[in-house]
Amino acid sequence: MERAAVLAKSGIVDAPDIQLRSVSRGEADWTDQIPLSHGWRTNLALAEKAMIVRALRVAAGNKSRAAEILAVHRRLVYEKMREYEINENQRKAKIGLFLRSRGDGGQKRCDVGKLLRQR
């Protein structure tokens, strides 16, 4: 409550100030948080990259162990690391950049963090 009082925009603490999560009749699923406006491929790429970075972090950089954690072949981990430009320094950092398809068949760099903030 202290935090809400400090961060409240007006003198009154309201529900958005204390960041309450609404509970629906069914349990809310994490997939409800996925922004549909980004499209299938972008969301899939975000999830793939996040999972690989997280598995590498848990495996302390050991790619074979990361592949075991994800239940995929080690070669796929290497391919995805190359595709999403995950290097040894990036796995310690935030998700970073990835290539996003354009409508004309080309690709452009896309900042994942920026996409997530736009939700």
N, C-alpha and C positions, 0 to 999 in steps of 0.2 A: 504494500500500500504506500510505503514511503516513496518508492520509485515512481509509482503512478502519480502521486501528488506533485513530485518534482517535475515530471515530464508532461503533466497536464497542460494543454494549451490555454485553457481558461481556468478560472478558479474552482471549477467543479470537475471532480473525477468522474469520467464517464466510462462505459464498457470498452470503447476502443483504447482508452488510456491504460487500462489494466490488461489488455490483450487476452481477453477471454476467448476460448475456442468454443464454438457452438457444437453441440452434440446432436446429431440427427437421430432419427428413430433407429436406423441401422448404424453400426459402428462406422465412423468415417475412415476411409481407406487412404493411404498415402498417395494412391493414384489420382485421387480427387485434387491433389495439389499440382498436377501436371498441366501447364498452360496449353490448351488445345490450339491456340492461335499460332504457336510455333511450328505446328505440323508434325507429322509422323517421324520423318527422317531426322529432323533437328532434335526432337525429344529422345529418339533412340540413340543418337550420337552422344547426347548429354549423359544419358544413363550409362552407356558403354564406357565412355571415358571416365566418368566418376567411379564406376565399379573397378576399373583397371587401376586407377590411381590409388583407390582405397586398398585394394588387394596388395598392391606393391608396398604400400605403407605398412600394412599388417605383416607382410612377409619380409620386412626390412630390406626391400630391394631385390630379393631373390625371385627371379622371374619364374623358375620352375615351381616354387612354393606358391606364388601368386596364381599360377595356372591351376594348381591343385585346389586352392581355395575356391576358385571360380568354376572348377570342374570342367575345364576346357584344356585343349592341347597347348603346350608351351608355345608352339609356333604361332597360334592365334594371338597370344599375348604380345609376341614380338611384332606381328603384323599390325595389330591395333595401336601399339606404341608408335610405330612408324606412321600410321594413318593419322593419328591425333597428335603427332609430334610431342609425345611424352618422352622426356629425357630424364636423366638421373636427378637433375635439379628440380624439374617440374613435379615429380612425384611427391616431393616434400612441400611444394607450394600449392596454390589453388589450382583449379581445373585449367585455366588458361584459355588458349585459342584452339579452334579447330576449323577445318575447311567446311564450308556450307555450300551446297549446290545452288546455282542460280537458275532461273527459268530458261536461259539460253544455252544450257548445257555446260557452262563454265563453272568455276568455283571461286568463292571469295572467302577471305578470313573472317571469322566471326568470334567475338569475345563472349565466352560462355557466361562469365559473371554479369556482363551487361544484359544478356538475354534473361538471366534469372531475375535481375533487378526490375525488369520491365513487367513482370507478372502482375 
